[in-house]
Amino acid sequence: MTVRRVELRALVRTERAEEVFAQVVRWDRYAELAPHVESAVVHTGYPATEGSSSWELHFRSGLLRWTEHERFEPGRGEVHFEQADGDFDSFSGTWEVRQDGPDVRVTFVCDFDFGIPSLEGILDPIAERVITETVAWTLTGMFPRTELATDLPLGAKDETPPGIPTSA
């Protein structure tokens, strides 16, 4: 089993960590902010301490689906998530939201494995791009003064990212 890691670090300028945390966990907003997200259905969300959500992301010529359990720790600025059911063999990670002077540092880390060694060279890089871009689109959509630690070619908001089906 080869686990792939996705990491995205960002600096949200002149915000409070509590506000950034409260917005980041609004999974219901991800479909409006990130073109890769077909749907994000919140079954139980923040401010509960334990949550559950179901996701569908555009992936290759279909949808990547999973349901995850989340643990919200606002006092620590952390969210821990792990797949309960879905297309991954394993999928888990964390969000960390920390105040840094007048700004907020956000770190997203996710480990995943499809459990198909013969296809990992094809599937893993695509999934890594889709997950990274989804997090980047969401953060920059929620907080326009966000600086990403990695330069990502996200394109204009009205452009359709590669791999997203368009209607004819």
Rosetta blueprint (number, residue, H / E / L):
1 M L
2 T L
3 V L
4 R E
5 R E
6 V E
7 E E
8 L E
9 R E
10 A E
11 L E
12 V E
13 R L
14 T L
15 E L
16 R L
17 A H
18 E H
19 E H
20 V H
21 F H
22 A H
23 Q H
24 V H
25 V L
26 R L
27 W H
28 D H
29 R H
30 Y H
31 A H
32 E H
33 L H
34 A L
35 P L
36 H L
37 V E
38 E E
39 S E
40 A E
41 V E
42 V E
43 H E
44 T E
45 G L
46 Y L
47 P L
48 A L
49 T L
50 E E
51 G E
52 S E
53 S E
54 S E
55 W E
56 E E
57 L E
58 H E
59 F E
60 R L
61 S L
62 G E
63 L E
64 L E
65 R E
66 W E
67 T E
68 E E
69 H E
70 E E
71 R E
72 F E
73 E E
74 P L
75 G L
76 R L
77 G L
78 E E
79 V E
80 H E
81 F E
82 E E
83 Q E
84 A E
85 D E
86 G E
87 D L
88 F L
89 D L
90 S E
91 F E
92 S E
93 G E
94 T E
95 W E
96 E E
97 V E
98 R E
99 Q E
100 D E
101 G L
102 P L
103 D E
104 V E
105 R E
106 V E
107 T E
108 F E
109 V E
110 C E
111 D E
112 F E
113 D E
114 F L
115 G L
116 I L
117 P H
118 S H
119 L H
120 E H
121 G H
122 I H
123 L H
124 D H
125 P H
126 I H
127 A H
128 E H
129 R H
130 V H
131 I H
132 T H
133 E H
134 T H
135 V H
136 A H
137 W H
138 T H
139 L H
140 T H
141 G H
142 M H
143 F L
144 P L
145 R L
146 T E
147 E E
148 L E
149 A L
150 T L
151 D L
152 L L
153 P L
154 L L
155 G L
156 A L
157 K L
158 D L
159 E L
160 T L
161 P L
162 P L
163 G L
164 I L
165 P L
166 T L
167 S L
168 A L
